[in-house]
Amino acid sequence: MKSHAKVVVIGGGVVGCSVLFHLARHGWTDVVLLERDELTSGSTWHAAGGMHTINGDPNVAKLQKYTINLYKEIEELSGQATGVHLTGGVLLAATEARLDWLRGVVAKGRYLGIELAEISPKEAAELMPLLDPKQFVGAVRNKEDGHLDPSGVTHAYAKAARKLGAEVERFTKVEDIVRRPDGMWRVITNKGDVVAEHVVNAGGLWAREVGRMVGLELPVLAMEHMYLITEDMPEVAAWNAKTGTEIIHAVDFDGELYLRQERGGMLMGTYEKANKPWSEFQTPWNFGHELLAPDIDRIAPSLEVGFRHFPAFQNTGIKQIINGPFTFAPDGNPLVGPVRGLPGFWVACGVMAGFSQGGGVGLALSNWMIEGDPGADIWAMDVARYGDWATMAYTNAKVRENYSRRFSIRFPNEELPAGRPLKTTPVYDLLSARGAQWGVAYGLEMPLWYAPEGVKDEFSWRRSSDFTQVAKEVATVRDGVGLSEISSFAKYEVTGEGAAAWLDRMLACKLPKPGRMTLAPMLKEDGRLIGDFTLANLGSEGWFLAGSGIAEQYHMRWFEKHLPDDGSVRIDALGQKLTGVSIAGPRARDVLAKATRSDVSNAAVPFMAIGRMDIGMAPCLVGRVSYTGDLGYEVWVAPEYQRAAYQTLMAAGEEFGIGLFGSRALNALRLEKNYGSWGREYRPIYGPLEAGLDRFVAYGKDADFVGKAAALAERKQGGKLRLRAFIVDADDADVIGDEPIWFGGAVRGWVTSGGYAHHSKKSVAVGYVPKEIADESDGFEIELLGKRHAARMQPAALFDANFERMRA
Ligand SMILES: Cc1cc2nc3c(=O)[nH]c(=O)nc-3n(C[C@H](O)[C@H](O)[C@H](O)COP(=O)(O)OP(=O)(O)OC[C@H]3O[C@@H](n4cnc5c(N)ncnc54)[C@H](O)[C@@H]3O)c2cc1C
């Protein structure tokens, strides 16, 4: 075994082998994979080997498509058969709500290049003869479903990697990992040490234990999973003989089942409600090629549905039940990327669908390690979407919930209850008492809307029980004044003698003067966005940044990577050490004036001013800006004062009819101002010109800010896309995001977000279209729940286009 390598990959499951292959294919051949046993000795060997392209996140779906297309290449390169059977499949809906969901999947497929088509239950039965069409209301045909040989695929990756120069060391157990003073990693194994610049944790079932070697508690948990294999079935033999083809895959969402042919019989797997975690605290190192004891009682309710939906199963025997563990992250998507605070330590774990996702994970990670960027929008898989709040107990609750809902519908207005409430702010109970309906962002409870007694969310794809109430909250803001809780923003403090120069290099905007704020896009070297913030200059106190709450860890990882070594700049994420409330609406100034002794006149506190003032007895930092697009203020306050500040503002607002508003009303308000947000409109695949943030980029400033050359090139060449707002002729449903935008009879773009703008009484969709059609006003259509609705471009903000209200 070599003693030095550029990269050590820990784990010879499908994921580690894919990472190794991709690194070698990308040109890093001084790479070695260490496997404690034979390859596939974790969850890989007993997988059912199913693969499919669909995923709730379109970017992950793209990587799944990449994975499936890769098998031919690795088979040819390695000479190792992968056993791929691209049978195609049907996705089955037994309820109308499920069919609505499937229509959304078909629509997404249109701009992802995934060929999906809605078919009737009868047509589904013609393709998949075992199903009873009477049990279903509709189906979708997917040509890119199939299955493969898990061991063949893993060995094909490994062999192809070896051919390219990579090494694989089996029976080599990593026992510890130590960071050396020179920044290199010492990987200690039962066969000696390997010193490496980079380490990849692809430890699968042991990813947690490998993480712990470097002081990391990864949010992953293994769950037991069962599938059964039947005796040979005459129906299968008859179909094979009649058509010369295998029985295609089926996913029966309402039965929580997946099925495929296995030799002369069928394989049926289920994600049962009464699920069971495996090795909750510590995975035993002596677990190898073993199976767990099957527990038929646990899967009996799903099988009962299965036998009804697929009656031929009633007449056949079960040959074998496989029960094996595999790992999940709390939301079921992989954990990939560099780990904040551990330079050169990477993870590729929590991959619950290794045969659909392993290739994409390897591709993204190798790009990231070699090029410094994953090369795709992989936010949904980024390890940085979790912070310290994703503890072991939280992970346990969420993984169990996710497993039990693997095939369940999640409605756009549905909040999942497990692991909550976890983080709350001091006003939590006060807002609850006023009917707050809670959502969660980065582990923190945030009010979505305020419900009258006895009313709550009715889950639906269409406008629902909150609609009239959110309309009232919007009216409260636009006609008077509203208060909302804004603690879920990420807040950062930047201090030190080098702070200004560093911010000037990190952010693409012009730095504001003391007491002023500005919008601050942040770019990567390739000129695309990696963040958007409000930057405030607090004079001698330093600098204050507010940004997307869900991206706190993501942005801190980026900031810390770029900090100078000399200690001249310090950045702190304030988390819930700083909380906030915001007031907005034409009477907001009146409320603030009553709540403070400071001068809050327009002359003293103009638009985008920021400064310290007491609200009642509470010391606060108050900035004159509001995401509602109205006259408004953001009030930042230490948590011990948040209740006092809130109560003072509510009392002061009483005579002006102050009311509470939640994030759904805020969405309705920002839509009519064409304001985008991080994670929706602004993502790392768009340039500032494409995203309409170029007006905040100081292209001409002296500082050589990160991404400057590429941003100048984008401005010169014009980029490819444009972010645009549309008014949709919707009926009883509004867009939620990821719907296709049609133009000239073809899908040309996609929706990033939208909803009903209650004040303007318009259904709004925001999304990207190619720049060639970005100045057309008519002829657009947006597909919603299987129907195309006419849409008109809305170039100017629907509300206060001339900024009169905001700046008054
Ligand atoms: C019953 C069942 C059915 C499934 N069906 C499907 C399916 O149809 N389709 C699908 O896509 N997925 C399926 N899966 C999931 C799939 O198996 C996983 O997604 C996949 O195996 C994850 O691979 P991995 O490489 O991340 O982890 P693992 O396969 O667990 O590999 C990790 C490897 O790392 C090694 N390792 C760990 N620690 C160390 C160390 N310290 N030193 C050296 N080596 C170490 C282990 O020995 C192991 O070989 C199924 C899983 C089960 C259990």
PDBQT file of the ligand as one rigid body, heavy atoms in Angstrom, charges set to zero:
ROOT
HETATM    1  C1  LIG A 901     -32.542  -4.136   1.279  1.00  0.00    +0.000 C 
HETATM    2  C2  LIG A 901     -32.004  -2.967   0.517  1.00  0.00    +0.000 A 
HETATM    3  C3  LIG A 901     -32.481  -2.688  -0.750  1.00  0.00    +0.000 A 
HETATM    4  C4  LIG A 901     -31.981  -1.588  -1.460  1.00  0.00    +0.000 A 
HETATM    5  N1  LIG A 901     -32.435  -1.352  -2.725  1.00  0.00    +0.000 NA
HETATM    6  C5  LIG A 901     -31.911  -0.336  -3.436  1.00  0.00    +0.000 A 
HETATM    7  C6  LIG A 901     -32.312  -0.118  -4.771  1.00  0.00    +0.000 A 
HETATM    8  O1  LIG A 901     -33.156  -0.829  -5.312  1.00  0.00    +0.000 OA
HETATM    9  N2  LIG A 901     -31.764   0.916  -5.457  1.00  0.00    +0.000 N 
HETATM   10  C7  LIG A 901     -30.827   1.736  -4.893  1.00  0.00    +0.000 A 
HETATM   11  O2  LIG A 901     -30.363   2.664  -5.557  1.00  0.00    +0.000 OA
HETATM   12  N3  LIG A 901     -30.436   1.535  -3.628  1.00  0.00    +0.000 NA
HETATM   13  C8  LIG A 901     -30.942   0.517  -2.893  1.00  0.00    +0.000 A 
HETATM   14  N4  LIG A 901     -30.506   0.327  -1.611  1.00  0.00    +0.000 N 
HETATM   15  C9  LIG A 901     -29.601   1.296  -1.021  1.00  0.00    +0.000 C 
HETATM   16  C10 LIG A 901     -28.174   1.095  -1.449  1.00  0.00    +0.000 C 
HETATM   17  O3  LIG A 901     -27.772  -0.143  -1.027  1.00  0.00    +0.000 OA
HETATM   18  C11 LIG A 901     -27.299   2.211  -0.869  1.00  0.00    +0.000 C 
HETATM   19  O4  LIG A 901     -27.720   3.446  -1.389  1.00  0.00    +0.000 OA
HETATM   20  C12 LIG A 901     -25.837   2.032  -1.219  1.00  0.00    +0.000 C 
HETATM   21  O5  LIG A 901     -25.398   0.759  -0.923  1.00  0.00    +0.000 OA
HETATM   22  C13 LIG A 901     -24.965   3.033  -0.499  1.00  0.00    +0.000 C 
HETATM   23  O6  LIG A 901     -23.632   2.774  -0.818  1.00  0.00    +0.000 OA
HETATM   24  P1  LIG A 901     -22.421   3.371  -0.009  1.00  0.00    +0.000 P 
HETATM   25  O7  LIG A 901     -21.221   3.134  -0.818  1.00  0.00    +0.000 OA
HETATM   26  O8  LIG A 901     -22.724   4.748   0.377  1.00  0.00    +0.000 OA
HETATM   27  O9  LIG A 901     -22.372   2.586   1.368  1.00  0.00    +0.000 OA
HETATM   28  P2  LIG A 901     -21.988   1.102   1.752  1.00  0.00    +0.000 P 
HETATM   29  O10 LIG A 901     -22.471   0.130   0.748  1.00  0.00    +0.000 OA
HETATM   30  O11 LIG A 901     -22.411   0.886   3.150  1.00  0.00    +0.000 OA
HETATM   31  O12 LIG A 901     -20.421   1.081   1.644  1.00  0.00    +0.000 OA
HETATM   32  C14 LIG A 901     -19.561   1.618   2.603  1.00  0.00    +0.000 C 
HETATM   33  C15 LIG A 901     -18.265   0.819   2.566  1.00  0.00    +0.000 C 
HETATM   34  O13 LIG A 901     -17.326   1.485   3.381  1.00  0.00    +0.000 OA
HETATM   35  C16 LIG A 901     -16.561   0.530   4.048  1.00  0.00    +0.000 C 
HETATM   36  N5  LIG A 901     -16.012   1.157   5.238  1.00  0.00    +0.000 N 
HETATM   37  C17 LIG A 901     -16.689   1.794   6.205  1.00  0.00    +0.000 A 
HETATM   38  N6  LIG A 901     -15.857   2.235   7.158  1.00  0.00    +0.000 NA
HETATM   39  C18 LIG A 901     -14.623   1.907   6.772  1.00  0.00    +0.000 A 
HETATM   40  C19 LIG A 901     -13.355   2.092   7.355  1.00  0.00    +0.000 A 
HETATM   41  N7  LIG A 901     -13.203   2.673   8.523  1.00  0.00    +0.000 N 
HETATM   42  N8  LIG A 901     -12.286   1.624   6.683  1.00  0.00    +0.000 NA
HETATM   43  C20 LIG A 901     -12.429   1.023   5.495  1.00  0.00    +0.000 A 
HETATM   44  N9  LIG A 901     -13.615   0.784   4.918  1.00  0.00    +0.000 NA
HETATM   45  C21 LIG A 901     -14.706   1.221   5.547  1.00  0.00    +0.000 A 
HETATM   46  C22 LIG A 901     -17.555  -0.570   4.342  1.00  0.00    +0.000 C 
HETATM   47  O14 LIG A 901     -16.946  -1.800   4.579  1.00  0.00    +0.000 OA
HETATM   48  C23 LIG A 901     -18.420  -0.569   3.097  1.00  0.00    +0.000 C 
HETATM   49  O15 LIG A 901     -17.988  -1.474   2.144  1.00  0.00    +0.000 OA
HETATM   50  C24 LIG A 901     -30.988  -0.775  -0.882  1.00  0.00    +0.000 A 
HETATM   51  C25 LIG A 901     -30.495  -1.075   0.376  1.00  0.00    +0.000 A 
HETATM   52  C26 LIG A 901     -30.996  -2.160   1.079  1.00  0.00    +0.000 A 
HETATM   53  C27 LIG A 901     -30.438  -2.455   2.416  1.00  0.00    +0.000 C 
ENDROOT
TORSDOF 0
